Amino acid sequence: MKNYYLLLASIVCILWFPSHARSQHIEQVSIGANELFRRHSIVLQNKRVGVICNKSSLLVDGRHLIDKLLDRSVHITAIFSPEHGFRSNVPAGENVQQTVDPQLGIPIYSLYGKYTKPTKEMLQDVDALIFDLPDVGARFYTFASTMALAMEAAQENKKRFIVLDRPNPLNGVEAEGPVLDTSFSSFVGMFPMPIRHGLTIGEIARMIAFSWRDMSTLDLVIIPMHSWKREYWLNEISVHWSSPSPNIKMFETTVVYPGTCLFEGTNVSEGRGTDHPFQYIGAPWIDEKQFASKLNGENLPGVTFNPIRFTPQADSVAASNPKFKGVECRGVFVNVSDKKLFKPVATAVRMLELLQSMYPDRLKFLEKTFDRLAGVASLRTTIQSGKRVDWKVYQGAIDEFMKRREEFLIY
């Protein structure tokens, strides 16, 4: 049965690809959640269902998956929440508590806190687990780790695992940044992928099951998208935008995030506690005009840098204790002018290299955090040495990853 659904998903994807040339208009794409109800509802027949989701688990029309399932009389017995919680209102890194949703009366089990993997007890009234969380195209976004551990639990407890596929918001073509050295594997990066990986969440599931883990006995069902193409960016298709976590506030944030998230591993603010997290980068000791001038002088592709001052403020949802809370920071606004030319990882690393040269006694690295995000130690040590990173060092591993992923692509 497992192989039937995987084969069906692959065949459906091939048949559904439109043959006409892409227009300049917003492309009509139907995501896995919509396709579940259109063509694949049989996978839920006579099943007690658990759903791994959050507030951004929306259909193309903006309706929430849970509401649609309940309208179709699907028997939902449990909801599982990732980092930030079911309502996406818990700050990054803070434990999510288990509760009963007051509106739905359904138990919500946290997969970010005491438990990161569903237990046998959590799954005792579940026959099938649905996973429907949007990834943002970066290895260190934790939803893929949540999925991997839930897949393990499903295999161990003989439950069906259904992934409702969603687009990679940064397109499915490009990859960038070091491939994770598995000695740095953690919840912010479990598998040997580049920082920007170019996979959909369904394709990640396939690589987890059949390349990185032995899940040959898992009853895995991938519900593919209709009409998605690898070159599509999220703002080019008809998919409803909803912030997947408190600091990914807008599509533009996802574009810079694979690079500027590296600043979380330094003593420079990554903009948490502002209206533009990951776009505002700064610290009290930076000369913002000089920093912006040096960066703009680099002529980095697809981006300009505006000198700014900002003061991070505590926020109960987005940033309960941001760096430099209440202290004015000076730095730059990362203003992407052409997302297709912009290289987020290379851009952020060049920013760090310049800060290292300008403020060698002020810039500090949180080594463990930075290396887990980077996936290697050599990126940090090269920057600290005052040398420029030679990206050719990492290209061989990226090429190998791109070749390896070919057999697991759905589109």
TARA-V394134 format. One line per field, one symbol per residue. ss: DSSP state (H for helix, E for strand, L for the rest). phi: phi as a letter, one per 30 degrees, with the letter a starting at -180 (. if undefined). psi: psi as a letter, one per 40 degrees, with the letter a starting at -180 (. if undefined). A space follows every 50 residues. Layout:
ss->???
phi->???
psi->???
//
This chain:
ss->LHHHHHHHHHHHHHHHLLLLLLLLLLELLELHHHHHHHHLHHHHLLLEEE EELLLLLELLLLLEHHHHHHHLLLEEEEEEELLLLLLLLLLLLLLLLLEE LLLLLLEEEELLLLLLLLLLLLLLLLLEEEELLLLLLELLLLHHHHHHHH HHHHHHLLLEEEEELLLLLLLLLLLELLLLLHHHLELLELLLLLLELLLL HHHHHHHHHHHHLLLLLLLEEEELLELLLLLLLHHHELLLLLLLLLLLLL HHHHHHHHHHHHHHHELLELLLLLLLLLLEEEELLLLHHHHHHHHHHLLL LLEEEEEEEEELLLELLLELLLLLLLLEEEEEEEEELLLLLLLHHHHHHH HHHHHHHHLLLLLLELHHHHHHHHLLLHHHHHHHLLLLLLLHHHHHHHHH HHHHHHHHLLL
phi->.edddddeddddddddddcdddddddddbcdedddeddbbdddcehcdcc bcabdcdcdddjddeeddddddidddcabccdeiidchbceeiddcddac dddcicdccdcbldccbeceddcdcbcbcccbbddciceddddddededd deddddchcdbcccdbdddciccdbajededddcdadclcbdcdeccicd ddddeddedbbcbcbdcddcbccddcidbdddcddcbdcddbedaeccda eedddceecdddddcbccdcjdibdbeiccbaadccddddddddddddhd diabbcdbbbbdbdbdcdadadeheicdcbabcdcdcbddcdcddddddd edddddddbdccdbcdedddddddibdddddddddicddcddecdedddd dddddedcdcc
psi->dddddddddddddddehieiihieihhhhhidddddddeeedeehfihhi hhiaeegiideeiidddddddefhgheihhhaieideffhiheiihiiah hdddfhhhhhfgbdhehhidddedfhdhhhhghhieehdehedddddddd ddddddefiihhhhiiiheeifdiiiiihhheeehaefgdigiidhdfii dddddddddeddigfdehghhhhiihehidehideeifhhhhheidegdi dddddddededdedfifhheeieiegiedhhiidehhdddddddddeefi heiihhhihihhiiheddgdgiifhehhihbihhghdhdddhgddddddd ddddddddgdedhihgddddddddeiddddddddeeiihheddedddddd ddddedeeid.
//
